[in-house]
Amino acid sequence: MRVYVPLTLSRLAEAYKAGELGPAPLTAYAVTPALREWYVSDDIEELEYAALNRAALASLRLIAGDSGVARRRVVVAVDVPDAGLEPELGPDAALGEVRVAGVLGFKKVAAVHVDAEDAEGDVAAAVGVLGAADQGDDDARFTVDGVEDHELLWFATQEIPGLIG
């Protein structure tokens, strides 16, 4: 199953240097039964895109928790065996959220998705109002949702060194 692991650029650099994504268990996003029901589509590409966007929102939350990281969302796409996942984590889990039981070697990484530099201003604005959006502020929610107007760019694994500088 393809899972989408939310990161920040600094965490991507750490994982790349270590040669693995960890420590376990890892929070990731995937096409779960609940995501299928919510998105109401049978098109696997659309469903995977929805899971990618859920991971991008989780990346935004990681950025909000670290004032020192670049304001660019990062999602790593990884292929993992179904047996290594714990899907549908209960009522407190985010839609599409799964747990990956073990550490993931970088050989399993299929691609990396990262915001372009021109998204940094909108990502920073969204980070600044994330708490208000969570509390139901419609204007803040609009700002957070606006980040989705920036499509994450696709990068092959051999392009990671250029991303992390």
C-alpha positions as CSV (number, residue, x, y, z in Angstrom):
1,M,0.0,0.0,0.0
2,R,1.2,3.5,-0.7
3,V,1.4,5.7,2.4
4,Y,2.1,9.4,2.7
5,V,4.4,10.4,5.6
6,P,4.3,14.1,6.6
7,L,7.6,15.7,7.3
8,T,9.3,19.1,7.3
9,L,12.4,19.9,5.2
10,S,14.7,19.5,8.2
11,R,13.1,16.2,9.2
12,L,13.5,15.0,5.5
13,A,17.2,15.9,5.8
14,E,17.6,14.0,9.0
15,A,15.8,10.9,7.6
16,Y,17.9,11.1,4.4
17,K,21.1,11.2,6.3
18,A,20.0,8.3,8.5
19,G,18.8,6.3,5.5
20,E,15.4,5.7,7.0
21,L,12.2,7.2,8.2
22,G,11.6,6.6,11.9
23,P,11.4,6.1,14.7
24,A,8.5,3.6,14.7
25,P,5.6,3.8,14.8
26,L,5.3,6.4,12.1
27,T,2.1,8.3,11.5
28,A,1.2,8.3,7.8
29,Y,-1.9,8.7,5.6
30,A,-3.3,6.2,3.1
31,V,-6.5,5.2,1.3
32,T,-8.4,3.8,4.2
33,P,-12.1,2.6,4.2
34,A,-13.0,5.8,6.0
35,L,-11.2,8.0,3.4
36,R,-13.0,6.1,0.6
37,E,-16.4,6.8,2.3
38,W,-15.6,10.4,2.9
39,Y,-14.2,11.1,-0.6
40,V,-16.8,9.0,-2.4
41,S,-14.8,8.0,-5.4
42,D,-13.6,4.7,-6.9
43,D,-10.7,6.3,-8.7
44,I,-7.6,5.2,-6.9
45,E,-5.6,8.2,-8.2
46,E,-8.1,10.6,-6.8
47,L,-8.2,8.7,-3.5
48,E,-4.4,8.7,-3.2
49,Y,-4.4,12.5,-4.0
50,A,-6.9,12.9,-1.1
51,A,-4.5,10.9,1.2
52,L,-1.6,13.0,0.0
53,N,-3.5,16.2,0.9
54,R,-4.3,14.8,4.4
55,A,-0.6,14.2,4.9
56,A,0.1,17.8,3.6
57,L,-2.2,19.1,6.3
58,A,-0.3,17.0,8.9
59,S,3.0,18.5,7.6
60,L,1.5,21.9,8.1
61,R,0.9,21.0,11.7
62,L,4.5,19.8,12.1
63,I,5.7,23.1,10.7
64,A,3.5,24.9,13.2
65,G,5.3,23.0,16.0
66,D,8.7,24.2,15.0
67,S,9.4,27.9,14.4
68,G,12.8,27.2,13.0
69,V,11.8,25.1,10.0
70,A,11.3,26.2,6.4
71,R,7.6,27.1,5.7
72,R,7.2,24.4,3.0
73,R,5.1,21.3,3.4
74,V,6.8,17.9,2.8
75,V,5.2,14.5,2.2
76,V,7.1,11.3,1.4
77,A,5.3,8.6,-0.6
78,V,6.4,5.1,0.5
79,D,5.2,1.7,-0.5
80,V,4.7,-0.6,2.5
81,P,3.3,-4.1,2.9
82,D,-0.3,-4.0,4.3
83,A,0.8,-6.2,7.2
84,G,3.0,-3.4,8.4
85,L,0.0,-1.0,8.9
86,E,-2.5,-0.4,11.6
87,P,-5.4,1.4,9.8
88,E,-8.5,3.0,11.2
89,L,-7.0,4.1,14.5
90,G,-10.3,5.1,16.2
91,P,-12.4,8.2,16.6
92,D,-9.5,10.5,17.6
93,A,-7.4,9.7,14.5
94,A,-7.4,12.0,11.5
95,L,-9.2,10.9,8.3
96,G,-6.9,8.5,6.4
97,E,-4.4,8.3,9.3
98,V,-2.5,5.0,9.7
99,R,0.4,3.8,11.8
100,V,3.4,2.2,10.2
101,A,4.7,-0.5,12.6
102,G,8.4,-0.3,11.6
103,V,11.1,2.0,10.5
104,L,11.0,2.6,6.7
105,G,14.3,2.4,4.8
106,F,14.8,5.0,2.1
107,K,14.8,2.2,-0.5
108,K,11.0,2.0,-0.1
109,V,10.5,5.7,-0.8
110,A,8.7,6.2,-4.1
111,A,8.8,10.0,-4.3
112,V,8.9,13.2,-2.3
113,H,6.3,16.0,-2.6
114,V,7.3,19.5,-1.5
115,D,5.9,23.0,-1.8
116,A,7.6,25.4,-4.2
117,E,9.3,28.3,-2.6
118,D,6.5,30.6,-3.7
119,A,4.2,28.8,-1.2
120,E,6.2,29.8,1.8
121,G,4.2,33.0,2.5
122,D,0.8,31.2,2.4
123,V,2.2,28.4,4.5
124,A,3.5,30.8,7.1
125,A,0.1,32.6,7.1
126,A,-1.7,29.2,7.6
127,V,0.7,28.2,10.4
128,G,-0.1,31.5,12.1
129,V,-3.8,30.9,12.2
130,L,-4.0,27.1,12.5
131,G,-5.1,27.2,16.2
132,A,-7.9,29.6,15.4
133,A,-9.0,27.5,12.4
134,D,-9.1,24.5,14.8
135,Q,-11.4,26.5,17.1
136,G,-13.8,27.2,14.2
137,D,-12.8,30.6,13.0
138,D,-14.0,30.7,9.4
139,D,-11.5,33.3,8.2
140,A,-8.6,31.3,9.7
141,R,-10.0,28.1,8.1
142,F,-10.1,29.9,4.8
143,T,-6.4,30.8,5.2
144,V,-5.5,27.2,6.1
145,D,-7.6,25.8,3.2
146,G,-5.9,28.3,0.8
147,V,-2.6,26.5,1.2
148,E,-4.1,23.7,-0.8
149,D,-4.1,26.1,-3.8
150,H,-0.4,25.3,-3.9
151,E,0.2,22.0,-5.5
152,L,3.0,20.0,-4.0
153,L,5.8,19.4,-6.5
154,W,6.9,15.8,-7.2
155,F,10.6,14.9,-6.8
156,A,12.3,11.6,-7.4
157,T,14.4,10.2,-4.6
158,Q,17.7,11.1,-6.3
159,E,16.6,14.8,-6.2
160,I,16.4,14.8,-2.4
161,P,20.0,16.2,-1.9
162,G,19.1,19.2,-3.9
163,L,16.0,19.8,-1.8
164,I,17.7,19.6,1.5
165,G,20.7,21.6,0.4
